[in-house]
Amino acid sequence: MSSTLLTTIENKVQIITLNRPEKKNAFNNEMIDAWVASLEEAKNNDNVNVIVVTGAGDAFCSGGDVGNMRGGKPTPLDSKNVLWGNIHRIPFLLKEIDKPVIAAINGVAVGAGLDMALMADFRTMADTAKVNEGYVKVGLIPGDGGSYFLPRIVGQSKAYELLWTGDFIEAQEALRIGLVNHVYPKENFMEKTLELAERIASGPQVAIRMIKRSVRQSLDLELEPALDLISSHMAIIKETEDHKEGVAAFLEKRKPNFNGK
């Protein structure tokens, strides 16, 4: 694995750490390649139930290190392919992964760096961190999914405001508008985030992954096909050992022992 990205697995949680702290974890081609490889590993590794993405040092990600991605003056097609054929591999791959993905925003997340956090299923944030969609301040549009993910998270009107002003927002405001799920003190930020990740990782994994799949599918469906689909999912889930264990634990008034743990 590249030195620009670190990967560890603890208690069924794969921790992906963006590791260019001297550049505020701005991503370059090497990091993107390693990021894709790490996600592929997590997708296919039965020892991974949850994925957490965070940054080294005092930043989550400051966006793309554009100057390091291509020498000379890129053509319009070059510029498109830097996104479509390279960086966009990450959201396309995340769409295929039905394991929960958490972005742990330990520090500043700017522009494409924030977009990368928005791609996760939900986010935690250190109380000292701040984020912005700063593209407009340099006359650009959000290139890594901000205009897709942000309105789905905070609503269309708030997304317009954040995208049009490029203003920084701090942790408590991010929590208030639903951009993040939890704000934790910087001192024990990763400890609290991993406690939550490990709680999810110890749950009934078939149900958890099917919940993720059904929520995403339902966003693109009308009510009738959504309920038709969920009825099929339910028929499958009822045959799992985790469901049987959950029912037994409920009747016996004890904590369920999912996944043979």
Stockholm file with secondary structure:
# STOCKHOLM 1.0

chainA/1-261         MSSTLLTTIENKVQIITLNRPEKKNAFNNEMIDAWVASLEEAKNNDNVNVIVVTGAGDAFCSGGDVGNMRGGKPTPLDSKNVLWGNIHRIPFLLKEIDKPVIAAINGVAVGAGLDMALMADFRTMADTAKVNEGYVKVGLIPGDGGSYFLPRIVGQSKAYELLWTGDFIEAQEALRIGLVNHVYPKENFMEKTLELAERIASGPQVAIRMIKRSVRQSLDLELEPALDLISSHMAIIKETEDHKEGVAAFLEKRKPNFNGK
#=GR chainA/1-261 SS CCTTEEEEEETTEEEEEECCGGGTTCBCHHHHHHHHHHHHHHHHCTTCSEEEEEESTTEEECCBCGGGTCSSCCCHHHHHHHIIIIITHHHHHHHHCCSCEEEEECSEEETHHHHHHHTSSEEEEETTCEEECGGGGGTCCCCSSHHHHHHHHHCHHHHHHHHHHCCCEEHHHHHHTTSCSEEECGGGHHHHHHHHHHHHHTSCHHHHHHHHHHHHHHTTSCHHHHHHHHHHHHHHHTTSHHHHHHHHHHHTTSCCCGGGC
#=GC SS_cons         CCTTEEEEEETTEEEEEECCGGGTTCBCHHHHHHHHHHHHHHHHCTTCSEEEEEESTTEEECCBCGGGTCSSCCCHHHHHHHIIIIITHHHHHHHHCCSCEEEEECSEEETHHHHHHHTSSEEEEETTCEEECGGGGGTCCCCSSHHHHHHHHHCHHHHHHHHHHCCCEEHHHHHHTTSCSEEECGGGHHHHHHHHHHHHHTSCHHHHHHHHHHHHHHTTSCHHHHHHHHHHHHHHHTTSHHHHHHHHHHHTTSCCCGGGC
//
